[in-house]
Amino acid sequence: MKHRGFTLMELLIVIAIITLIAAMLMPVFAQAREKARQTVCASNLKQIGMAIAMYLQDYGHYVPMRLGNRIWMEVQPGREGLIDPYIRDDGVRRCPSRKIPEARYPINGWEGVFWGRTETSPQGQPDAAVPRPASTLIVWEHQISAEMCNIGQEGGTPTTPDPRAGVEHWDSAHHGGFVTLWCDGHVKRMQYAQLRRTMFTIEEDPE
């Protein structure tokens, strides 16, 4: 029995169907890949949180942003940050979804008086000075190379950070959100609109 081969038209139809299916699946695959990167980012911050907790246990205060010539966590080869002795995997220092190679996790750099209220970051503070560790931010991810971040502190309202800082700086990594580390060691994905000024400071909420 003689088998008939595919005609050119049939081959073109099959190719078109395969192309259509691939186009439909690509966003799904991309979303799954980004979700996996988000999971890695959360794991990175969890390990950084454990390193900060060990530093706190040894020195009696949260790691400061800088002590002499040493910053809280280094990303440059050949240099050692303050929590680096507690970090076993160098891969935890940067988010896998960073948009620029030099981007890194920054420590909370909020300091000063804004809207008539003192705002003090938990970095460098003794444990007893941080009354709300579960609701006080210490490290997060963003898309710049600085070891600290105070973007959003200037401006805004007495209760919310400056909205002009917005999504470009904060929500640019994981599907319109970013991963945060809190003083009690838990990790959470946030969006900029969810942030409140009291999340960045050790002072009690005046309300």
C-alpha positions in Angstrom: 0.0 0.0 0.0 1.4 3.3 -1.0 1.4 6.0 1.7 0.7 9.6 0.7 3.1 12.2 2.1 2.1 15.5 3.5 1.3 18.2 1.0 2.9 21.6 1.3 -0.3 23.1 2.5 -0.7 20.5 5.3 2.9 21.2 6.4 2.3 24.9 6.5 -0.8 24.4 8.6 1.0 22.1 11.1 3.9 24.7 11.4 1.3 27.5 11.9 -0.4 25.5 14.7 3.0 24.7 16.4 4.0 28.4 16.2 0.6 29.5 17.7 0.9 27.0 20.6 4.5 28.1 21.2 3.4 31.7 21.3 0.7 30.9 23.8 3.0 29.0 26.0 6.0 31.4 26.1 4.3 33.9 28.5 3.5 30.9 30.8 7.1 29.7 30.7 8.4 33.3 31.3 6.0 33.7 34.3 7.1 30.4 35.8 10.8 31.3 35.4 10.2 34.7 37.1 8.2 33.0 39.9 11.2 30.7 40.4 13.5 33.7 40.6 11.2 35.3 43.1 11.5 32.2 45.2 15.3 32.4 45.0 15.2 36.1 46.0 13.1 35.3 49.0 15.5 32.5 50.0 18.4 34.9 49.6 16.8 37.4 52.0 15.9 34.7 54.4 19.6 33.7 54.6 20.7 37.3 54.9 18.1 37.6 57.8 19.7 34.6 59.5 23.2 36.3 59.2 21.8 39.5 60.7 20.3 37.5 63.6 23.6 35.9 64.3 25.3 39.3 64.2 22.7 40.6 66.6 23.3 37.7 68.9 27.1 38.2 68.9 27.2 42.0 69.2 23.9 42.9 70.9 22.7 45.2 68.1 21.4 45.0 64.5 24.2 45.3 61.9 25.0 48.9 61.2 25.0 50.3 57.7 28.8 51.0 58.0 31.4 50.6 60.7 34.7 52.3 59.8 35.6 51.2 56.3 33.3 48.1 56.3 29.8 48.2 55.1 27.1 45.9 56.4 27.3 43.3 53.5 29.9 43.4 50.7 29.3 42.4 47.1 32.8 43.2 45.8 35.3 40.3 45.6 38.1 40.6 48.1 36.2 42.8 50.6 34.4 41.6 53.7 31.3 43.2 55.1 30.1 43.0 58.7 27.8 40.1 58.3 29.9 38.3 55.7 31.4 35.8 58.2 27.9 34.5 58.7 27.1 34.0 55.0 28.1 30.7 53.5 26.8 31.2 49.9 28.0 34.3 48.0 25.1 33.9 45.6 22.7 35.3 48.2 24.0 38.8 47.9 22.1 39.8 44.7 18.6 39.2 43.4 18.6 37.0 40.3 16.0 39.3 38.7 18.1 42.5 39.0 17.9 44.7 35.9 21.5 45.9 36.2 24.5 43.8 37.1 25.6 46.0 40.0 22.2 46.1 41.7 22.2 44.7 45.3 20.1 44.3 48.4 20.3 47.6 50.5 19.8 48.1 54.2 17.2 50.4 55.6 18.8 53.9 55.5 15.9 56.0 56.8 17.1 58.7 59.3 16.2 62.2 60.2 13.1 64.3 61.0 10.3 64.4 58.5 6.8 65.8 59.0 7.9 66.9 62.5 8.7 63.3 63.5 12.0 61.5 64.1 12.5 58.5 61.8 15.2 56.0 62.8 16.2 52.9 60.9 16.7 49.8 63.0 20.2 49.3 61.6 22.8 49.7 64.3 20.2 49.7 67.0 20.1 47.3 70.1 17.4 44.7 70.0 15.4 46.4 72.8 15.2 49.6 70.7 13.1 47.9 68.1 9.7 47.4 69.7 8.0 46.1 66.5 10.5 43.8 64.8 7.7 41.9 62.8 6.6 45.2 61.2 9.9 47.0 60.8 11.9 46.7 57.6 15.6 46.2 57.6 16.6 45.0 54.0 14.8 44.8 50.7 15.6 44.5 47.0 15.8 47.2 44.4 17.6 48.2 41.2 20.5 50.3 42.3 24.0 49.6 43.6 23.9 51.5 46.9 24.4 49.6 50.1 21.5 51.6 51.7 18.2 53.0 50.7 16.1 55.9 51.9 14.2 56.5 48.7 10.7 57.7 49.4 11.5 59.2 52.9 11.6 62.8 51.7 8.1 63.9 50.5 5.0 61.8 50.7 2.6 62.3 53.6 2.9 61.9 57.4 1.9 58.3 56.9 3.1 57.2 53.4 6.4 57.4 51.5 6.8 59.7 48.6 4.6 58.3 45.7 7.0 59.7 43.1 9.5 57.0 44.2 6.9 54.7 42.9 7.1 51.5 40.9 10.2 52.3 38.9 12.5 52.1 41.9 10.6 49.5 44.0 8.2 47.4 42.0 10.5 46.7 39.1 11.7 43.2 39.9 9.0 40.6 40.4 5.7 41.2 38.5 5.1 44.6 40.0 6.4 43.8 43.5 9.6 43.4 45.5 10.8 41.1 48.3 11.4 42.5 51.8 13.2 41.3 55.0 11.8 42.4 58.4 13.7 42.7 61.7 12.1 39.5 63.1 13.6 37.5 60.1 10.4 36.9 58.1 10.4 37.6 54.3 7.4 39.0 52.4 6.6 40.2 48.9 5.3 43.8 48.9 4.1 46.5 46.6 5.0 50.1 46.9 1.4 51.2 47.6 1.4 48.9 50.7 4.3 50.7 52.4 3.8 53.0 55.4 6.4 55.3 57.0 6.2 53.4 60.3 7.5 50.3 58.6 10.9 52.0 58.2 11.4 53.4 61.7 11.8 52.1 65.3 9.6 54.9 66.7 6.2 54.0 67.9 3.2 54.9 65.7 2.0 58.3 67.1 -1.6 57.2 66.2 
